[in-house]
Amino acid sequence: MLAAEQPQLAYRDVELAVKGLLECMAKALTEGERIEVRGFGSFSLHYRPARVGRNPKTGAAVGVPDKHVPHFKPGKELRERVDTASSAR
Amino acid sequence: MAITKADLANALFNELGLNKREAKEFVELFFEKIRGALEDGTSVKLSGFGNFGVRKKNSRPGRNPKTGEEIPISARRVVTFKASQKLKDRVASNADQLRQHLNQK
C-alpha cells in the first residue's frame, strides 16, 4: 500500500485516511459520479454494450450483459511529468 | 457534478475527523505521491481500487485527422490505470441505478 509520509499524522491515521479516500472515490464511481483531480487526471465510467462472449475453454457462446467499467484519463501535469522523466534518462 | 479534491477533503473531514487543513493537505499529498512514483516509473497498487502503471510506447506514424497530413508520433511513456476486480464488480452490481442516473445526464 501507499506509504505516505506526513509529519503531523500518525501512521495509523494515514492508513485510515488512504482507506477513506479510496472508499470515497470508489463510492462516487459506483454511483456514476465523475472524479476530477486537476493535474492528476479524471475517473469516469465507460459504457460497454452487451455482446456475445465465448468461454475460452469450451468455445460455448455466453451472453455478456451491458455494463459500465471504470476509466482513468491522466491529466496534463501527470502526462507531462511521466513523459519528460523518460527522455531525461 | 464531478467530485473534486475539495469534495474528497470534505469527506475526510466529515468521516475521519481530520481538520480541514489536514484533510486538504492529505488529499494533495496522496495524489502527489502517486504522481511522483509514476514519474520514477514505479507502478502504484491501491488494493480494492486499482493499479496505476507506466507503459513505454514506441514511436509510430500518425496522421492529423483533420488534414490527413502524416506526422510522426514520438516514443513516449504513458500512464495506464487498471481498475481492480473488486471495483469493477462493485460498479457492475449497481447497473440498475447507473442506467437511471446516467440517462438523466
N, CA and C atoms of all chains as a GROMACS GRO file, in nm:
protein
  582
    1MET      N    1   0.082  -0.122   0.000
    1MET     CA    2   0.000   0.000   0.000
    1MET      C    3   0.085   0.126   0.000
    2LEU      N    4   0.021   0.236  -0.018
    2LEU     CA    5   0.092   0.362  -0.031
    2LEU      C    6   0.156   0.403   0.102
    3ALA      N    7   0.283   0.432   0.099
    3ALA     CA    8   0.350   0.480   0.220
    3ALA      C    9   0.356   0.632   0.212
    4ALA      N   10   0.253   0.696   0.262
    4ALA     CA   11   0.250   0.842   0.256
    4ALA      C   12   0.313   0.895   0.384
    5GLU      N   13   0.417   0.972   0.370
    5GLU     CA   14   0.476   1.026   0.492
    5GLU      C   15   0.422   1.167   0.512
    6GLN      N   16   0.355   1.183   0.623
    6GLN     CA   17   0.302   1.315   0.654
    6GLN      C   18   0.335   1.343   0.800
    7PRO      N   19   0.407   1.449   0.825
    7PRO     CA   20   0.460   1.474   0.958
    7PRO      C   21   0.355   1.477   1.068
    8GLN      N   22   0.242   1.543   1.044
    8GLN     CA   23   0.150   1.564   1.157
    8GLN      C   24   0.049   1.452   1.176
    9LEU      N   25   0.058   1.346   1.093
    9LEU     CA   26  -0.036   1.237   1.110
    9LEU      C   27   0.036   1.108   1.147
   10ALA      N   28  -0.019   1.034   1.241
   10ALA     CA   29   0.039   0.906   1.279
   10ALA      C   30   0.018   0.804   1.168
   11TYR      N   31   0.102   0.701   1.169
   11TYR     CA   32   0.096   0.601   1.064
   11TYR      C   33  -0.044   0.542   1.049
   12ARG      N   34  -0.107   0.512   1.162
   12ARG     CA   35  -0.238   0.451   1.157
   12ARG      C   36  -0.341   0.546   1.095
   13ASP      N   37  -0.327   0.674   1.126
   13ASP     CA   38  -0.420   0.773   1.071
   13ASP      C   39  -0.404   0.784   0.920
   14VAL      N   40  -0.278   0.776   0.875
   14VAL     CA   41  -0.254   0.783   0.731
   14VAL      C   42  -0.322   0.665   0.662
   15GLU      N   43  -0.308   0.549   0.726
   15GLU     CA   44  -0.370   0.429   0.669
   15GLU      C   45  -0.521   0.447   0.660
   16LEU      N   46  -0.579   0.499   0.766
   16LEU     CA   47  -0.724   0.522   0.768
   16LEU      C   48  -0.764   0.624   0.662
   17ALA      N   49  -0.682   0.729   0.650
   17ALA     CA   50  -0.714   0.836   0.555
   17ALA      C   51  -0.706   0.784   0.411
   18VAL      N   52  -0.605   0.701   0.384
   18VAL     CA   53  -0.593   0.644   0.249
   18VAL      C   54  -0.716   0.557   0.219
   19LYS      N   55  -0.751   0.475   0.317
   19LYS     CA   56  -0.869   0.389   0.300
   19LYS      C   57  -0.994   0.473   0.276
   20GLY      N   58  -1.009   0.577   0.358
   20GLY     CA   59  -1.127   0.662   0.347
   20GLY      C   60  -1.134   0.731   0.212
   21LEU      N   61  -1.019   0.775   0.166
   21LEU     CA   62  -1.012   0.844   0.037
   21LEU      C   63  -1.051   0.749  -0.076
   22LEU      N   64  -0.993   0.630  -0.074
   22LEU     CA   65  -1.023   0.532  -0.180
   22LEU      C   66  -1.169   0.489  -0.175
   23GLU      N   67  -1.221   0.474  -0.053
   23GLU     CA   68  -1.361   0.434  -0.039
   23GLU      C   69  -1.452   0.543  -0.096
   24CYS      N   70  -1.417   0.667  -0.069
   24CYS     CA   71  -1.496   0.779  -0.119
   24CYS      C   72  -1.495   0.782  -0.272
   25MET      N   73  -1.377   0.756  -0.330
   25MET     CA   74  -1.366   0.756  -0.475
   25MET      C   75  -1.440   0.637  -0.536
   26ALA      N   76  -1.426   0.520  -0.474
   26ALA     CA   77  -1.494   0.401  -0.526
   26ALA      C   78  -1.645   0.420  -0.520
   27LYS      N   79  -1.692   0.480  -0.411
   27LYS     CA   80  -1.836   0.501  -0.394
   27LYS      C   81  -1.888   0.596  -0.501
   28ALA      N   82  -1.814   0.703  -0.524
   28ALA     CA   83  -1.855   0.801  -0.624
   28ALA      C   84  -1.867   0.735  -0.761
   29LEU      N   85  -1.765   0.658  -0.798
   29LEU     CA   86  -1.767   0.591  -0.928
   29LEU      C   87  -1.882   0.493  -0.938
   30THR      N   88  -1.904   0.418  -0.831
   30THR     CA   89  -2.013   0.320  -0.830
   30THR      C   90  -2.147   0.388  -0.855
   31GLU      N   91  -2.158   0.511  -0.806
   31GLU     CA   92  -2.284   0.584  -0.825
   31GLU      C   93  -2.288   0.661  -0.956
   32GLY      N   94  -2.185   0.643  -1.037
   32GLY     CA   95  -2.185   0.705  -1.169
   32GLY      C   96  -2.133   0.849  -1.169
   33GLU      N   97  -2.068   0.887  -1.058
   33GLU     CA   98  -2.014   1.022  -1.047
   33GLU      C   99  -1.874   1.028  -1.106
   34ARG      N  100  -1.843   1.133  -1.179
   34ARG     CA  101  -1.706   1.151  -1.227
   34ARG      C  102  -1.618   1.206  -1.116
   35ILE      N  103  -1.488   1.177  -1.122
   35ILE     CA  104  -1.394   1.236  -1.027
   35ILE      C  105  -1.290   1.312  -1.107
   36GLU      N  106  -1.271   1.438  -1.075
   36GLU     CA  107  -1.172   1.519  -1.147
   36GLU      C  108  -1.070   1.576  -1.050
   37VAL      N  109  -0.944   1.542  -1.070
   37VAL     CA  110  -0.838   1.597  -0.986
   37VAL      C  111  -0.742   1.670  -1.078
   38ARG      N  112  -0.739   1.802  -1.067
   38ARG     CA  113  -0.658   1.881  -1.158
   38ARG      C  114  -0.510   1.845  -1.146
   39GLY      N  115  -0.446   1.826  -1.260
   39GLY     CA  116  -0.304   1.793  -1.259
   39GLY      C  117  -0.277   1.645  -1.239
   40PHE      N  118  -0.382   1.572  -1.205
   40PHE     CA  119  -0.364   1.427  -1.186
   40PHE      C  120  -0.440   1.350  -1.294
   41GLY      N  121  -0.568   1.374  -1.301
   41GLY     CA  122  -0.648   1.308  -1.403
   41GLY      C  123  -0.792   1.295  -1.361
   42SER      N  124  -0.870   1.228  -1.441
   42SER     CA  125  -1.010   1.211  -1.407
   42SER      C  126  -1.051   1.065  -1.421
   43PHE      N  127  -1.145   1.026  -1.334
   43PHE     CA  128  -1.201   0.892  -1.339
   43PHE      C  129  -1.345   0.904  -1.385
   44SER      N  130  -1.385   0.818  -1.474
   44SER     CA  131  -1.524   0.818  -1.516
   44SER      C  132  -1.562   0.675  -1.554
   45LEU      N  133  -1.686   0.656  -1.593
   45LEU     CA  134  -1.730   0.524  -1.635
   45LEU      C  135  -1.745   0.522  -1.786
   46HIS      N  136  -1.704   0.413  -1.847
   46HIS     CA  137  -1.728   0.393  -1.990
   46HIS      C  138  -1.829   0.281  -2.007
   47TYR      N  139  -1.918   0.301  -2.101
   47TYR     CA  140  -2.024   0.205  -2.125
   47TYR      C  141  -1.978   0.094  -2.219
   48ARG      N  142  -2.005  -0.028  -2.183
   48ARG     CA  143  -1.977  -0.142  -2.272
   48ARG      C  144  -2.108  -0.208  -2.308
   49PRO      N  145  -2.147  -0.204  -2.436
   49PRO     CA  146  -2.274  -0.266  -2.474
   49PRO      C  147  -2.271  -0.418  -2.455
   50ALA      N  148  -2.388  -0.478  -2.448
   50ALA     CA  149  -2.397  -0.624  -2.436
   50ALA      C  150  -2.335  -0.690  -2.558
   51ARG      N  151  -2.275  -0.805  -2.539
   51ARG     CA  152  -2.212  -0.875  -2.650
   51ARG      C  153  -2.222  -1.026  -2.626
   52VAL      N  154  -2.194  -1.100  -2.731
   52VAL     CA  155  -2.190  -1.245  -2.716
   52VAL      C  156  -2.046  -1.286  -2.693
   53GLY      N  157  -2.019  -1.337  -2.575
   53GLY     CA  158  -1.882  -1.379  -2.544
   53GLY      C  159  -1.869  -1.528  -2.559
   54ARG      N  160  -1.746  -1.576  -2.548
   54ARG     CA  161  -1.725  -1.721  -2.557
   54ARG      C  162  -1.645  -1.769  -2.439
   55ASN      N  163  -1.680  -1.883  -2.390
   55ASN     CA  164  -1.598  -1.948  -2.290
   55ASN      C  165  -1.471  -1.995  -2.359
   56PRO      N  166  -1.356  -1.940  -2.322
   56PRO     CA  167  -1.233  -1.970  -2.397
   56PRO      C  168  -1.196  -2.117  -2.390
   57LYS      N  169  -1.243  -2.185  -2.286
   57LYS     CA  170  -1.208  -2.325  -2.269
   57LYS      C  171  -1.294  -2.415  -2.357
   58THR      N  172  -1.424  -2.390  -2.355
   58THR     CA  173  -1.516  -2.481  -2.425
   58THR      C  174  -1.564  -2.424  -2.557
   59GLY      N  175  -1.549  -2.294  -2.577
   59GLY     CA  176  -1.598  -2.233  -2.701
   59GLY      C  177  -1.748  -2.207  -2.698
   60ALA      N  178  -1.813  -2.237  -2.587
   60ALA     CA  179  -1.957  -2.216  -2.578
   60ALA      C  180  -1.988  -2.066  -2.576
   61ALA      N  181  -2.092  -2.026  -2.650
   61ALA     CA  182  -2.132  -1.886  -2.654
   61ALA      C  183  -2.208  -1.851  -2.526
   62VAL      N  184  -2.170  -1.739  -2.466
   62VAL     CA  185  -2.243  -1.691  -2.348
   62VAL      C  186  -2.275  -1.544  -2.368
   63GLY      N  187  -2.394  -1.504  -2.330
   63GLY     CA  188  -2.433  -1.364  -2.343
   63GLY      C  189  -2.369  -1.283  -2.232
   64VAL      N  190  -2.304  -1.172  -2.267
   64VAL     CA  191  -2.248  -1.083  -2.165
   64VAL      C  192  -2.334  -0.957  -2.164
   65PRO      N  193  -2.399  -0.928  -2.050
   65PRO     CA  194  -2.487  -0.810  -2.046
   65PRO      C  195  -2.408  -0.680  -2.056
   66ASP      N  196  -2.476  -0.573  -2.091
   66ASP     CA  197  -2.408  -0.443  -2.100
   66ASP      C  198  -2.364  -0.400  -1.961
   67LYS      N  199  -2.260  -0.317  -1.955
   67LYS     CA  200  -2.208  -0.276  -1.824
   67LYS      C  201  -2.128  -0.146  -1.837
   68HIS      N  202  -2.097  -0.092  -1.722
   68HIS     CA  203  -2.010   0.026  -1.715
   68HIS      C  204  -1.878  -0.016  -1.652
   69VAL      N  205  -1.766   0.031  -1.708
   69VAL     CA  206  -1.637  -0.001  -1.649
   69VAL      C  207  -1.562   0.128  -1.614
   70PRO      N  208  -1.488   0.126  -1.502
   70PRO     CA  209  -1.413   0.245  -1.461
   70PRO      C  210  -1.303   0.277  -1.562
   71HIS      N  211  -1.283   0.406  -1.586
   71HIS     CA  212  -1.180   0.451  -1.679
   71HIS      C  213  -1.103   0.568  -1.618
   72PHE      N  214  -0.972   0.571  -1.643
   72PHE     CA  215  -0.891   0.683  -1.592
   72PHE      C  216  -0.823   0.753  -1.709
   73LYS      N  217  -0.832   0.885  -1.709
   73LYS     CA  218  -0.764   0.964  -1.811
   73LYS      C  219  -0.662   1.053  -1.741
   74PRO      N  220  -0.534   1.031  -1.765
   74PRO     CA  221  -0.431   1.111  -1.696
   74PRO      C  222  -0.444   1.259  -1.732
   75GLY      N  223  -0.420   1.344  -1.635
   75GLY     CA  224  -0.424   1.488  -1.658
   75GLY      C  225  -0.295   1.538  -1.718
   76LYS      N  226  -0.295   1.664  -1.756
   76LYS     CA  227  -0.182   1.721  -1.829
   76LYS      C  228  -0.051   1.711  -1.751
   77GLU      N  229  -0.054   1.755  -1.624
   77GLU     CA  230   0.070   1.756  -1.547
   77GLU      C  231   0.127   1.615  -1.532
   78LEU      N  232   0.041   1.519  -1.501
   78LEU     CA  233   0.085   1.381  -1.484
   78LEU      C  234   0.144   1.328  -1.615
   79ARG      N  235   0.074   1.352  -1.725
   79ARG     CA  236   0.121   1.307  -1.857
   79ARG      C  237   0.260   1.362  -1.886
   80GLU      N  238   0.273   1.491  -1.864
   80GLU     CA  239   0.400   1.556  -1.899
   80GLU      C  240   0.514   1.512  -1.808
   81ARG      N  241   0.485   1.501  -1.679
   81ARG     CA  242   0.591   1.460  -1.587
   81ARG      C  243   0.640   1.319  -1.615
   82VAL      N  244   0.548   1.228  -1.640
   82VAL     CA  245   0.585   1.090  -1.668
   82VAL      C  246   0.663   1.081  -1.798
   83ASP      N  247   0.622   1.161  -1.896
   83ASP     CA  248   0.687   1.152  -2.027
   83ASP      C  249   0.824   1.219  -2.027
   84THR      N  250   0.837   1.335  -1.964
   84THR     CA  251   0.968   1.403  -1.965
   84THR      C  252   1.068   1.328  -1.878
   85ALA      N  253   1.019   1.256  -1.776
   85ALA     CA  254   1.110   1.176  -1.695
   85ALA      C  255   1.179   1.070  -1.780
   86SER      N  256   1.109   1.022  -1.882
   86SER     CA  257   1.166   0.917  -1.967
   86SER      C  258   1.274   0.972  -2.059
   87SER      N  259   1.254   1.092  -2.112
   87SER     CA  260   1.352   1.146  -2.205
   87SER      C  261   1.477   1.192  -2.132
   88ALA      N  262   1.465   1.208  -1.999
   88ALA     CA  263   1.580   1.256  -1.921
   88ALA      C  264   1.681   1.144  -1.895
   89ARG      N  265   1.635   1.018  -1.909
   89ARG     CA  266   1.731   0.911  -1.878
   89ARG      C  267   1.788   0.848  -2.004
   90MET      N  268  -2.260   1.677  -1.108
   90MET     CA  269  -2.132   1.748  -1.084
   90MET      C  270  -2.022   1.650  -1.047
   91ALA      N  271  -1.907   1.673  -1.104
   91ALA     CA  272  -1.794   1.583  -1.077
   91ALA      C  273  -1.739   1.606  -0.936
   92ILE      N  274  -1.689   1.498  -0.877
   92ILE     CA  275  -1.622   1.504  -0.748
   92ILE      C  276  -1.483   1.567  -0.767
   93THR      N  277  -1.445   1.656  -0.678
   93THR     CA  278  -1.314   1.721  -0.689
   93THR      C  279  -1.232   1.698  -0.562
   94LYS      N  280  -1.112   1.753  -0.561
   94LYS     CA  281  -1.026   1.738  -0.443
   94LYS      C  282  -1.095   1.794  -0.318
   95ALA      N  283  -1.167   1.905  -0.337
   95ALA     CA  284  -1.234   1.967  -0.223
   95ALA      C  285  -1.338   1.872  -0.164
   96ASP      N  286  -1.410   1.800  -0.250
   96ASP     CA  287  -1.510   1.704  -0.201
   96ASP      C  288  -1.443   1.590  -0.125
   97LEU      N  289  -1.329   1.546  -0.177
   97LEU     CA  290  -1.257   1.435  -0.111
   97LEU      C  291  -1.208   1.479   0.026
   98ALA      N  292  -1.154   1.601   0.033
   98ALA     CA  293  -1.106   1.654   0.160
   98ALA      C  294  -1.221   1.667   0.258
   99ASN      N  295  -1.336   1.712   0.209
   99ASN     CA  296  -1.454   1.725   0.293
   99ASN      C  297  -1.499   1.592   0.352
  100ALA      N  298  -1.491   1.488   0.268
  100ALA     CA  299  -1.530   1.355   0.315
  100ALA      C  300  -1.438   1.310   0.428
  101LEU      N  301  -1.308   1.338   0.415
  101LEU     CA  302  -1.214   1.300   0.521
  101LEU      C  303  -1.242   1.380   0.648
  102PHE      N  304  -1.279   1.505   0.629
  102PHE     CA  305  -1.314   1.592   0.742
  102PHE      C  306  -1.438   1.539   0.815
  103ASN      N  307  -1.541   1.504   0.736
  103ASN     CA  308  -1.667   1.458   0.795
  103ASN      C  309  -1.656   1.319   0.855
  104GLU      N  310  -1.586   1.229   0.787
  104GLU     CA  311  -1.592   1.089   0.827
  104GLU      C  312  -1.478   1.048   0.919
  105LEU      N  313  -1.363   1.116   0.908
  105LEU     CA  314  -1.249   1.071   0.988
  105LEU      C  315  -1.206   1.174   1.092
  106GLY      N  316  -1.268   1.291   1.088
  106GLY     CA  317  -1.234   1.390   1.188
  106GLY      C  318  -1.098   1.456   1.171
  107LEU      N  319  -1.040   1.443   1.051
  107LEU     CA  320  -0.921   1.525   1.025
  107LEU      C  321  -0.968   1.670   1.021
  108ASN      N  322  -0.883   1.764   1.062
  108ASN     CA  323  -0.929   1.901   1.046
  108ASN      C  324  -0.916   1.941   0.900
  109LYS      N  325  -0.981   2.050   0.863
  109LYS     CA  326  -0.994   2.084   0.721
  109LYS      C  327  -0.859   2.099   0.653
  110ARG      N  328  -0.766   2.162   0.724
  110ARG     CA  329  -0.635   2.186   0.664
  110ARG      C  330  -0.561   2.054   0.643
  111GLU      N  331  -0.566   1.969   0.745
  111GLU     CA  332  -0.502   1.837   0.734
  111GLU      C  333  -0.561   1.757   0.619
  112ALA      N  334  -0.694   1.760   0.609
  112ALA     CA  335  -0.762   1.683   0.506
  112ALA      C  336  -0.720   1.731   0.368
  113LYS      N  337  -0.715   1.863   0.353
  113LYS     CA  338  -0.678   1.921   0.223
  113LYS      C  339  -0.535   1.883   0.188
  114GLU      N  340  -0.446   1.895   0.286
  114GLU     CA  341  -0.306   1.860   0.263
  114GLU      C  342  -0.289   1.713   0.232
  115PHE      N  343  -0.367   1.633   0.303
  115PHE     CA  344  -0.355   1.489   0.281
  115PHE      C  345  -0.394   1.450   0.139
  116VAL      N  346  -0.504   1.506   0.092
  116VAL     CA  347  -0.551   1.476  -0.045
  116VAL      C  348  -0.444   1.518  -0.146
  117GLU      N  349  -0.389   1.637  -0.125
  117GLU     CA  350  -0.284   1.688  -0.213
  117GLU      C  351  -0.163   1.594  -0.215
  118LEU      N  352  -0.123   1.553  -0.094
  118LEU     CA  353  -0.006   1.467  -0.080
  118LEU      C  354  -0.028   1.330  -0.141
  119PHE      N  355  -0.148   1.280  -0.124
  119PHE     CA  356  -0.183   1.148  -0.176
  119PHE      C  357  -0.162   1.143  -0.328
  120PHE      N  358  -0.218   1.242  -0.398
  120PHE     CA  359  -0.205   1.241  -0.543
  120PHE      C  360  -0.064   1.273  -0.588
  121GLU      N  361   0.004   1.359  -0.511
  121GLU     CA  362   0.143   1.392  -0.546
  121GLU      C  363   0.232   1.269  -0.531
  122LYS      N  364   0.204   1.190  -0.429
  122LYS     CA  365   0.281   1.068  -0.406
  122LYS      C  366   0.268   0.973  -0.525
  123ILE      N  367   0.148   0.960  -0.575
  123ILE     CA  368   0.125   0.872  -0.691
  123ILE      C  369   0.195   0.929  -0.814
  124ARG      N  370   0.181   1.060  -0.836
  124ARG     CA  371   0.247   1.123  -0.950
  124ARG      C  372   0.398   1.099  -0.944
  125GLY      N  373   0.456   1.119  -0.824
  125GLY     CA  374   0.600   1.103  -0.809
  125GLY      C  375   0.644   0.961  -0.840
  126ALA      N  376   0.569   0.863  -0.792
  126ALA     CA  377   0.604   0.724  -0.817
  126ALA      C  378   0.599   0.693  -0.966
  127LEU      N  379   0.493   0.737  -1.030
  127LEU     CA  380   0.477   0.709  -1.174
  127LEU      C  381   0.586   0.778  -1.254
  128GLU      N  382   0.622   0.896  -1.208
  128GLU     CA  383   0.730   0.971  -1.273
  128GLU      C  384   0.860   0.891  -1.268
  129ASP      N  385   0.881   0.821  -1.156
  129ASP     CA  386   1.001   0.737  -1.141
  129ASP      C  387   0.986   0.603  -1.213
  130GLY      N  388   0.870   0.582  -1.273
  130GLY     CA  389   0.847   0.457  -1.344
  130GLY      C  390   0.800   0.345  -1.252
  131THR      N  391   0.762   0.380  -1.128
  131THR     CA  392   0.715   0.280  -1.033
  131THR      C  393   0.564   0.267  -1.041
  132SER      N  394   0.513   0.146  -1.045
  132SER     CA  395   0.368   0.131  -1.050
  132SER      C  396   0.311   0.147  -0.910
  133VAL      N  397   0.184   0.184  -0.903
  133VAL     CA  398   0.118   0.209  -0.775
  133VAL      C  399  -0.003   0.119  -0.764
  134LYS      N  400  -0.006   0.038  -0.658
  134LYS     CA  401  -0.118  -0.054  -0.640
  134LYS      C  402  -0.202  -0.009  -0.523
  135LEU      N  403  -0.329   0.015  -0.549
  135LEU     CA  404  -0.421   0.055  -0.443
  135LEU      C  405  -0.523  -0.056  -0.427
  136SER      N  406  -0.506  -0.133  -0.321
  136SER     CA  407  -0.587  -0.255  -0.308
  136SER      C  408  -0.734  -0.219  -0.297
  137GLY      N  409  -0.816  -0.292  -0.370
  137GLY     CA  410  -0.960  -0.268  -0.370
  137GLY      C  411  -1.002  -0.159  -0.466
  138PHE      N  412  -0.904  -0.089  -0.526
  138PHE     CA  413  -0.939   0.020  -0.618
  138PHE      C  414  -0.882  -0.005  -0.757
  139GLY      N  415  -0.749  -0.017  -0.765
  139GLY     CA  416  -0.689  -0.045  -0.896
  139GLY      C  417  -0.540  -0.017  -0.896
  140ASN      N  418  -0.478  -0.044  -1.010
  140ASN     CA  419  -0.334  -0.024  -1.024
  140ASN      C  420  -0.303   0.081  -1.130
  141PHE      N  421  -0.205   0.166  -1.098
  141PHE     CA  422  -0.152   0.258  -1.197
  141PHE      C  423  -0.017   0.205  -1.243
  142GLY      N  424   0.008   0.213  -1.371
  142GLY     CA  425   0.136   0.168  -1.423
  142GLY      C  426   0.186   0.264  -1.530
  143VAL      N  427   0.309   0.241  -1.572
  143VAL     CA  428   0.368   0.323  -1.679
  143VAL      C  429   0.404   0.231  -1.794
  144ARG      N  430   0.367   0.268  -1.914
  144ARG     CA  431   0.400   0.188  -2.032
  144ARG      C  432   0.483   0.270  -2.127
  145LYS      N  433   0.583   0.204  -2.186
  145LYS     CA  434   0.662   0.270  -2.289
  145LYS      C  435   0.595   0.246  -2.423
  146LYS      N  436   0.583   0.353  -2.500
  146LYS     CA  437   0.526   0.340  -2.634
  146LYS      C  438   0.635   0.372  -2.735
  147ASN      N  439   0.650   0.289  -2.834
  147ASN     CA  440   0.744   0.319  -2.942
  147ASN      C  441   0.687   0.429  -3.031
  148SER      N  442   0.775   0.495  -3.104
  148SER     CA  443   0.724   0.595  -3.197
  148SER      C  444   0.651   0.525  -3.311
  149ARG      N  445   0.553   0.593  -3.364
  149ARG     CA  446   0.474   0.534  -3.473
  149ARG      C  447   0.426   0.646  -3.563
  150PRO      N  448   0.396   0.614  -3.689
  150PRO     CA  449   0.347   0.719  -3.776
  150PRO      C  450   0.204   0.754  -3.739
  151GLY      N  451   0.173   0.882  -3.734
  151GLY     CA  452   0.038   0.925  -3.704
  151GLY      C  453  -0.015   1.012  -3.817
  152ARG      N  454  -0.134   1.060  -3.799
  152ARG     CA  455  -0.196   1.140  -3.904
  152ARG      C  456  -0.280   1.248  -3.839
  153ASN      N  457  -0.275   1.366  -3.890
  153ASN     CA  458  -0.367   1.469  -3.845
  153ASN      C  459  -0.505   1.434  -3.901
  154PRO      N  460  -0.599   1.403  -3.812
  154PRO     CA  461  -0.728   1.355  -3.861
  154PRO      C  462  -0.802   1.460  -3.944
  155LYS      N  463  -0.771   1.584  -3.920
  155LYS     CA  464  -0.842   1.692  -3.989
  155LYS      C  465  -0.788   1.711  -4.130
  156THR      N  466  -0.656   1.716  -4.142
  156THR     CA  467  -0.596   1.747  -4.273
  156THR      C  468  -0.546   1.622  -4.345
  157GLY      N  469  -0.535   1.509  -4.273
  157GLY     CA  470  -0.484   1.388  -4.338
  157GLY      C  471  -0.333   1.389  -4.351
  158GLU      N  472  -0.272   1.495  -4.302
  158GLU     CA  473  -0.127   1.510  -4.312
  158GLU      C  474  -0.056   1.409  -4.222
  159GLU      N  475   0.048   1.346  -4.271
  159GLU     CA  476   0.118   1.248  -4.190
  159GLU      C  477   0.221   1.314  -4.100
  160ILE      N  478   0.218   1.280  -3.970
  160ILE     CA  479   0.317   1.332  -3.876
  160ILE      C  480   0.361   1.218  -3.785
  161PRO      N  481   0.491   1.212  -3.754
  161PRO     CA  482   0.537   1.104  -3.667
  161PRO      C  483   0.495   1.131  -3.523
  162ILE      N  484   0.459   1.026  -3.451
  162ILE     CA  485   0.432   1.037  -3.307
  162ILE      C  486   0.555   0.982  -3.235
  163SER      N  487   0.617   1.065  -3.153
  163SER     CA  488   0.743   1.026  -3.090
  163SER      C  489   0.722   0.918  -2.985
  164ALA      N  490   0.828   0.846  -2.952
  164ALA     CA  491   0.823   0.748  -2.845
  164ALA      C  492   0.791   0.820  -2.715
  165ARG      N  493   0.714   0.759  -2.629
  165ARG     CA  494   0.676   0.826  -2.505
  165ARG      C  495   0.641   0.726  -2.397
  166ARG      N  496   0.627   0.779  -2.277
  166ARG     CA  497   0.579   0.696  -2.166
  166ARG      C  498   0.441   0.745  -2.128
  167VAL      N  499   0.351   0.653  -2.109
  167VAL     CA  500   0.214   0.691  -2.072
  167VAL      C  501   0.170   0.616  -1.947
  168VAL      N  502   0.075   0.680  -1.878
  168VAL     CA  503   0.020   0.621  -1.757
  168VAL      C  504  -0.100   0.534  -1.791
  169THR      N  505  -0.107   0.417  -1.733
  169THR     CA  506  -0.226   0.334  -1.752
  169THR      C  507  -0.290   0.309  -1.616
  170PHE      N  508  -0.420   0.288  -1.619
  170PHE     CA  509  -0.491   0.253  -1.496
  170PHE      C  510  -0.575   0.129  -1.523
  171LYS      N  511  -0.564   0.034  -1.433
  171LYS     CA  512  -0.649  -0.084  -1.445
  171LYS      C  513  -0.728  -0.096  -1.316
  172ALA      N  514  -0.859  -0.086  -1.327
  172ALA     CA  515  -0.943  -0.097  -1.209
  172ALA      C  516  -0.937  -0.238  -1.154
  173SER      N  517  -0.942  -0.250  -1.022
  173SER     CA  518  -0.938  -0.382  -0.961
  173SER      C  519  -1.069  -0.455  -0.987
  174GLN      N  520  -1.064  -0.589  -0.978
  174GLN     CA  521  -1.187  -0.668  -0.999
  174GLN      C  522  -1.294  -0.624  -0.899
  175LYS      N  523  -1.249  -0.592  -0.779
  175LYS     CA  524  -1.343  -0.552  -0.675
  175LYS      C  525  -1.421  -0.426  -0.715
  176LEU      N  526  -1.348  -0.327  -0.768
  176LEU     CA  527  -1.414  -0.203  -0.810
  176LEU      C  528  -1.505  -0.227  -0.930
  177LYS      N  529  -1.456  -0.308  -1.024
  177LYS     CA  530  -1.538  -0.339  -1.142
  177LYS      C  531  -1.667  -0.409  -1.102
  178ASP      N  532  -1.653  -0.506  -1.009
  178ASP     CA  533  -1.772  -0.579  -0.964
  178ASP      C  534  -1.869  -0.485  -0.895
  179ARG      N  535  -1.812  -0.393  -0.818
  179ARG     CA  536  -1.896  -0.300  -0.743
  179ARG      C  537  -1.976  -0.212  -0.837
  180VAL      N  538  -1.907  -0.162  -0.940
  180VAL     CA  539  -1.975  -0.077  -1.040
  180VAL      C  540  -2.081  -0.159  -1.112
  181ALA      N  541  -2.043  -0.283  -1.151
  181ALA     CA  542  -2.136  -0.367  -1.227
  181ALA      C  543  -2.260  -0.401  -1.144
  182SER      N  544  -2.241  -0.417  -1.012
  182SER     CA  545  -2.353  -0.458  -0.927
  182SER      C  546  -2.454  -0.344  -0.911
  183ASN      N  547  -2.416  -0.227  -0.951
  183ASN     CA  548  -2.504  -0.112  -0.937
  183ASN      C  549  -2.565  -0.072  -1.072
  184ALA      N  550  -2.572  -0.169  -1.164
  184ALA     CA  551  -2.612  -0.141  -1.303
  184ALA      C  552  -2.745  -0.068  -1.314
  185ASP      N  553  -2.843  -0.112  -1.235
  185ASP     CA  554  -2.977  -0.053  -1.249
  185ASP      C  555  -2.978   0.095  -1.214
  186GLN      N  556  -2.917   0.125  -1.100
  186GLN     CA  557  -2.914   0.265  -1.058
  186GLN      C  558  -2.833   0.350  -1.156
  187LEU      N  559  -2.726   0.290  -1.209
  187LEU     CA  560  -2.640   0.363  -1.302
  187LEU      C  561  -2.715   0.398  -1.429
  188ARG      N  562  -2.793   0.302  -1.476
  188ARG     CA  563  -2.868   0.324  -1.600
  188ARG      C  564  -2.958   0.447  -1.586
  189GLN      N  565  -3.028   0.454  -1.473
  189GLN     CA  566  -3.116   0.568  -1.448
  189GLN      C  567  -3.036   0.696  -1.435
  190HIS      N  568  -2.932   0.686  -1.352
  190HIS     CA  569  -2.852   0.804  -1.319
  190HIS      C  570  -2.788   0.864  -1.444
  191LEU      N  571  -2.729   0.777  -1.526
  191LEU     CA  572  -2.653   0.828  -1.641
  191LEU      C  573  -2.744   0.869  -1.756
  192ASN      N  574  -2.866   0.814  -1.756
  192ASN     CA  575  -2.960   0.855  -1.860
  192ASN      C  576  -3.010   0.996  -1.838
  193GLN      N  577  -3.005   1.038  -1.711
  193GLN     CA  578  -3.055   1.173  -1.680
  193GLN      C  579  -2.960   1.281  -1.728
  194LYS      N  580  -2.838   1.240  -1.759
  194LYS     CA  581  -2.738   1.341  -1.796
  194LYS      C  582  -2.740   1.369  -1.945
   0.00000   0.00000   0.00000
